[in-house]
Amino acid sequence: MNMKYSLSLGIALVFQTSYIFAAATETNTVDNQDGTFTYTQKINKDSTSPHYVAPSGYGFNYYSHSGQDYGWQHSFSEASNPLVKIQSAILLIRGFDIDSEAFHGTSGEYDGISVDGNDLNPGLLQGTNGTWSETPFDVPTSYILDDGLMDVFLDIDMNHNYVWWRTTLDYSLLTITYAITANDAPYTPTLNGSPQGCATANNDFVVNVSNSANADPDGDVVSYEYRWFVDIGQGEVVDDEVAGKTDHSGNTVLSSQVNAGETWRVQVIATDSNGLVSDPAFFTWMLGDNDSDCDGINDNNDDYPNDDKRASNNYSVESTLAYEDLWPDKGDYDLNDLVITHRFNVVKDANGLVKQIDLAGSIQARGATLASGFAIAFSGTTSANVESINVAINGQSEAVTAEAGHSSELVVAVLKNTHSATNDSLTYSFFNTQSGDERSVIPVTMSLIFVEPVSPLAIGNAPFNPFIYRVSDRGREVHLPNYAPTALANTGFFKTGADNTEVGGETYMTPAGHPWALEISTSWLHPMESVDIIQAYPAIQDWAESRKARGATWYSTPVSGKCWKCN
């Protein structure tokens, strides 16, 4: 009842003087004269320890609020008899002013009931403002037969900490019907629900029992009882009829009863031909609110609305990678031995973790005599976490595996041989680095999918750690400046030739800061064959020797005739 504290007390006093309560704890067993017995135990305000210890100023027969939760205990002394088999176990709680109407949404008074620390279904007391109501709970038989004790707890207004939402209980009644027999109860049903996974308001909900052919240890005929619950916005499931739906008793709920944003749950109990019952089994469907894949991301904001493992595309700027392959020597220093554009799409799930990385690029040039491979190293994960890798060169797709020999990172060889990918001319020995050679670029794609999504902080940003390596000498890796070599790199080349790599310091640069690999955040016209990059782009010298402090746009001022197509 939503009212001021003083008004609540006034109504409570009227209630306490005008209603006749049951006597102290009542425990009775009735012989039904058919081989079964019915046991009842009622707990109320007059019950005493160990069943109930009345708190001061609240509890049974008092209006109590969220700061006045309390509990009580039911007992069943016959639980110790191994021949006692339960046919039904119902916990019925009678309360007044249970404001659990669904129209309150999550702001309503929802009073949770648990037994031995386990929430029951329905998830709360069911009732309306200013009226008496009785909520029946099917109690799993295992809760009773384990030790014969049931510790019941009332969590008043469990979603809030308000003093104006109050309720009072009359009694808690446990009713157990049982038989004394050597026959065993049926097995707990194993449920298969359709649809599985994400459900939508267009689906009929159907539950089937998959162990019906072996449902009872004694071979008894078994039937099934279905009880349906729904949460239409209050945060806990209630009986479907309490939420204004049809009272379903079969194995199906039609889509006409279902709305987006709801949660549906079915309880199934097996009963054998002797009336013995199993523990209940449950299957739950959660419907997104305009969230088709139920990943928590609204369809309007979900790049993959029907895929709960993916939620957003995150594209990098289209950029260019350029390499000089004669490291640790400078060679002709034209940095056109491999020129490849790239744009990455980092696909994240609803939690912002990386599920997939896609690369779309193209080979612009290959000015190398020696064959190289092109690979990418990814930190924060390993080959054990790879679901699949697919690489396509010029439209020819191939499933590939991660490179072996890396225990602390993942390495994917995108191009295993740049010569094989570009050697299609009898006129030119290179690819798009000589005057007159203006062939179409060669498209390259890669799709890397992880088994378990990876932290974006751990895996880093595009382009990650791209490098080339000598096909005839795998350990000769060439990385971007200040990027780390992989486990297969031959570090014996460090500090040889023109290289000044310092493990833990600057890597893959000369003492003056000149790199063997470049990343340029745009498309780029690379130097002609055997033209030193400093001749083609003079501004790069100051940029490199200042350690990128000056001349950030060096690549925008080429010398005419010194680079491909920049005449």
FENWO-V824201 format. One record per helix or strand. SS is the DSSP state (@ for helix, = for strand). FROM is the first residue (numbers start at 1). LEN is the number of residues. Records with the same first field share a line. If there is no record, write none. Layout:
BEGIN
SS = FROM-LEN + FROM-LEN
END
This chain:
BEGIN
= = 2-1 + 26-6 + 36-8 + 64-1 + 70-6 + 84-13 + 112-4 + 118-2 + 132-7 + 149-7 + 165-1 + 167-14 + 186-1 + 191-4 + 199-1 + 205-5 + 216-1 + 222-10 + 238-2 + 252-2 + 263-10 + 277-1 + 281-7 + 312-1 + 315-1 + 319-5 + 338-11 + 354-13 + 372-7 + 386-8 + 396-4 + 410-6 + 431-1 + 442-13 + 465-6 + 473-7 + 509-1 + 515-1 + 517-4 + 527-1 + 563-1
@ = 5-14 + 77-4 + 102-6 + 141-5 + 212-3 + 255-3 + 299-3 + 383-3 + 418-5 + 456-4 + 491-3 + 533-4 + 540-6 + 554-3
END
